[in-house]
């Protein structure tokens, strides 16, 4: 029976493997994306209850909303044109600005995007903010949150307790969700692996280009982020790849991204 259990686990893990768009990297997604979206909706509501969004009538909130609609249309076009409709199935897009000085932003499975006011000054323009939003949406389309949550659950509690965590321990599941997408001022944006960051950078460039924003703004944005870091970089910079490497890789991918740019 022990051998059979191991065999079934191996089969399950193989079935749970997906392929990330653009890079073709294999990833482990143990959770149905519909379940991730449902959990995200709960976590998102809980977050906004303690972090009320800025009034929608404000100039910055209107910019975030305007940018969000353009990015949404671009992402949907990209997915529809490349046979990736399942990547946006069940999405109910929302774009919120919250009044928080943290240099942060994130997107949950299901298209729930939150921008913190702290990142607006660093961005300085709608085009630069498109770099941030494109990157964060890319994390959701690439299902990095599912991958991180799957890895965490597998490492901490194992397959046998997967359902117990999700059904019997909703607070733990909610916390795991927030951590998986990088939400919250104590968690911060971009605490993903180097592979995740590189994938999100590349996909984000394509999304912003399709939305009509010049992807050449991306290296400039990350140069500004590096400049404000000093000895203690903001949370957004607290992971790999390094700023220099990220900028180099963005520039290397730029010719491909520019194929999608339509001002």
C-alpha positions in Angstrom: 0.0 0.0 0.0 2.9 2.3 0.8 4.3 1.8 -2.7 0.8 2.3 -4.2 0.4 5.6 -2.3 3.8 6.9 -3.6 2.8 5.9 -7.1 -0.5 7.7 -6.9 1.2 10.8 -5.5 3.7 10.8 -8.4 0.8 10.4 -10.9 -1.1 13.3 -9.2 1.9 15.6 -9.3 2.5 14.9 -13.0 -1.1 15.6 -13.8 -0.9 18.8 -11.7 2.0 20.2 -13.8 1.2 23.0 -16.2 3.2 25.0 -18.7 3.9 28.7 -18.2 3.2 30.9 -21.2 6.1 32.4 -23.1 8.9 30.6 -21.1 7.4 27.1 -21.4 8.6 26.2 -17.9 6.8 23.4 -16.1 5.1 24.4 -12.9 3.2 22.6 -10.1 -0.4 23.7 -9.6 -2.1 21.4 -7.0 -5.2 23.6 -6.6 -7.9 24.0 -9.2 -7.7 27.6 -10.5 -11.5 28.0 -9.8 -10.7 27.3 -6.1 -7.8 29.8 -6.2 -10.2 32.4 -7.6 -12.8 31.7 -4.9 -10.2 31.9 -2.1 -8.8 35.1 -3.7 -12.2 36.8 -3.6 -12.5 36.2 0.1 -8.9 37.3 0.8 -9.4 40.4 -1.4 -12.6 41.4 0.4 -10.9 40.9 3.8 -8.0 43.1 2.7 -10.2 45.9 1.5 -12.2 45.9 4.7 -9.2 47.0 6.6 -7.6 48.9 3.7 -10.4 51.0 2.1 -9.7 52.0 -1.4 -9.2 55.6 -2.4 -12.4 57.3 -3.7 -13.0 56.3 -7.3 -13.6 59.9 -8.3 -10.0 61.0 -7.5 -7.5 61.7 -10.2 -5.1 58.9 -9.3 -7.9 56.4 -8.8 -9.3 57.2 -12.2 -5.8 56.8 -13.7 -5.5 53.3 -12.1 -9.0 52.4 -13.4 -8.3 53.7 -16.9 -5.0 51.8 -17.0 -6.6 48.7 -15.7 -9.2 48.6 -18.4 -6.6 48.9 -21.1 -4.4 46.2 -19.5 -7.5 43.9 -19.1 -8.3 44.2 -22.8 -4.7 43.6 -23.8 -4.4 40.5 -21.6 -7.7 39.1 -22.8 -6.7 39.7 -26.4 -3.3 38.0 -25.8 -4.9 35.0 -24.2 -7.6 34.6 -26.8 -5.1 34.9 -29.6 -2.8 32.3 -28.2 -5.2 29.6 -27.1 -4.8 30.6 -23.4 -8.5 31.3 -22.6 -8.4 29.0 -19.6 -5.8 31.4 -18.0 -8.5 34.1 -17.6 -11.5 31.8 -17.1 -13.6 33.1 -14.2 -11.8 36.4 -14.0 -13.8 39.3 -12.6 -11.4 42.2 -13.0 -11.1 45.0 -10.4 -8.6 47.8 -10.1 -8.2 49.5 -6.7 -5.9 52.2 -5.3 -5.3 52.1 -1.6 -3.8 54.9 0.5 -0.6 53.3 1.8 2.9 54.7 1.5 4.4 51.2 0.9 6.0 50.8 -2.5 3.8 47.9 -3.5 1.2 46.4 -5.8 -0.3 43.0 -6.5 -2.8 41.0 -8.5 -4.8 38.0 -7.2 -6.0 35.1 -9.2 -9.3 36.3 -10.7 -7.9 39.7 -11.7 -8.2 41.6 -8.4 -5.5 44.3 -8.7 -4.4 46.6 -5.9 -2.0 49.5 -6.3 -0.6 51.3 -3.3 -0.2 55.1 -3.4 3.4 54.7 -2.3 4.4 53.5 -5.8 2.8 56.4 -7.7 5.6 58.9 -7.1 8.2 56.3 -8.1 6.2 55.6 -11.3 5.6 59.2 -12.1 3.4 58.5 -15.0 0.6 56.3 -16.3 3.0 54.6 -18.7 5.5 53.7 -15.9 2.6 52.4 -13.8 1.7 50.2 -16.7 5.1 48.4 -16.0 4.0 47.6 -12.5 0.5 46.6 -13.4 1.5 44.5 -16.3 4.1 42.7 -14.2 1.6 42.0 -11.4 -1.2 40.8 -13.8 1.5 38.5 -15.4 2.0 36.8 -12.0 -1.8 36.0 -12.0 -1.8 34.8 -15.6 1.2 32.7 -15.1 -0.5 31.2 -11.9 2.5 31.9 -9.8 0.3 32.3 -6.7 -1.1 28.8 -7.2 2.4 27.5 -7.7 3.7 29.1 -4.5 0.7 28.1 -2.5 1.0 24.5 -3.8 4.6 24.3 -2.9 4.0 25.8 0.6 1.2 23.4 1.4 3.1 20.4 0.1 6.1 21.3 2.1 4.3 22.2 5.3 1.4 19.8 5.6 1.7 17.3 2.7 -1.0 16.0 0.3 -2.9 14.2 3.0 -3.8 17.4 4.8 -4.4 19.6 1.7 -8.2 19.5 2.0 -8.0 20.0 5.8 -6.1 23.2 5.4 -8.4 24.6 2.8 -11.7 23.5 4.4 -11.0 23.3 8.1 -8.5 26.1 8.5 -9.8 29.0 6.5 -7.6 31.6 8.3 -4.5 29.6 7.4 -5.7 29.2 3.9 -6.4 33.0 3.7 -3.0 33.9 5.0 -1.4 31.5 2.6 -3.3 33.2 -0.2 -2.1 36.7 0.8 1.5 35.5 1.0 1.2 33.7 -2.3 0.3 36.8 -4.2 2.6 39.2 -2.2 -0.3 41.2 -0.6 0.0 43.2 2.5 2.6 45.8 3.8 4.4 43.2 5.8 4.8 40.8 2.9 5.5 43.2 0.1 5.5 43.0 -3.7 7.8 40.7 -5.6 8.7 38.0 -3.1 8.7 35.5 -5.8 11.4 33.3 -7.2 13.8 34.5 -9.8 12.0 32.3 -12.4 8.7 33.9 -11.5 10.1 37.4 -11.6 11.7 36.9 -15.0 8.5 35.4 -16.4 6.3 38.2 -15.0 8.7 40.8 -16.5 8.5 39.3 -20.0 4.8 38.8 -20.0 4.3 42.2 -18.4 6.2 43.9 -21.2 4.0 42.2 -23.8 0.8 43.1 -22.0 1.7 46.8 -21.6 2.8 47.0 -25.2 -0.5 45.5 -26.4 -2.3 48.1 -24.2 -0.5 50.9 -26.0 2.2 51.7 -23.5 5.9 51.8 -24.5 7.7 48.9 -22.9 11.0 50.8 -23.1 9.7 52.5 -19.9 10.4 49.3 -17.9 14.2 49.6 -17.6 13.8 53.2 -16.7 11.3 52.4 -14.0 13.6 49.7 -12.5 16.5 52.1 -12.6 14.5 54.6 -10.5 13.6 51.8 -8.1 17.2 50.9 -7.7 18.1 54.6 -7.1 15.7 55.0 -4.2 16.8 51.8 -2.6 19.9 53.1 -0.9 21.3 50.8 1.7 17.9 49.4 2.6 15.9 48.8 -0.6 12.1 49.0 -0.5 10.1 45.8 -0.1 9.5 45.7 -3.9 13.2 45.1 -4.4 13.8 42.5 -1.7 14.2 39.5 -4.0 16.1 38.2 -7.0 16.9 39.0 -9.7 19.1 41.9 -8.9 18.2 45.3 -10.3 21.1 45.2 -12.8 20.2 41.7 -13.9 16.6 42.6 -14.3 17.3 45.7 -16.3 19.7 43.7 -18.6 17.1 41.0 -19.1 14.4 43.5 -19.8 16.5 45.2 -22.5 17.3 41.8 -24.0 13.6 40.9 -24.3 12.7 44.4 -25.6 12.8 43.5 -29.4 10.2 40.8 -28.8 8.0 43.0 -26.7 8.2 45.8 -29.3 6.6 43.5 -31.8 3.4 44.0 -29.8 3.6 47.7 -29.4 0.9 49.8 -31.1 1.0 53.4 -29.8 
